[in-house]
Amino acid sequence: MAIQINGDGTITGISVGGLPDGIVDTDMIANSAVTPAKSTISGGKIKQFVHTIPTTEVQSTTNSFSDITGFSLAITPTSASNLLLCQIHISGCALYDTSGSDHHAEFSLTDDGGSTELASERFRLYEYGSGYHLGLYENTTYSMSHIKTAGSTSARTYQLRFKLIQGEKITVNNDGDSKSIMSITEIAP
């Protein structure tokens, strides 16, 4: 078949692979024309990213777990076989105690409305003299992460909780200029 330029601007008679290399560049490809089926990227595709930036100062004085306001995030996975990576960074985390001993708290990341614990970490600061109120004078940052297979495409909510192990009070986001963040990234393996 002969190549023919038609009056409406179309060209007929060109077979697949008939154009010389380099004639079609990215500017000629329509937006969203490359579908996932045509993509050559394999593994590690980010399917979605959700995040929150908690700014509220939250305190606890009990040795029972309680939710940390602002550190709750919902996601609905697009595939049960994808991975969910949850990352948490708390800025301005402090423990307060006047007894002169060390003091520590525990953080717990939960799923399914708090019924499933995914990860748990202890956080400890030392006091080097009685009466030194560490919570008033020293802040630190705290980070944790957890990765798991989604397992289903049902919506779920991740929640960070905390409790005192020893001490009088734990505070998060008390540095006056919070840079805390909680995020969940869904990754296709």
Secondary structure, DSSP 8 states (H G I E B T S, - for coil): ---EE-TTS-EES--TT-S-TTSS-GGGS-TT-S-TTT----S-EEEEEEEE-----EEE-SSS-EEEEEEEEEE--S-TTSEEEEEEEEEEEEEE-SSSS-EEEEEEEEETTTTEEEEEEEEEE---STT--HHHH--EEEEEEEEEE--SSS-EEEEEEEEEEESSEEEES-SSS---EEEEEEEE-
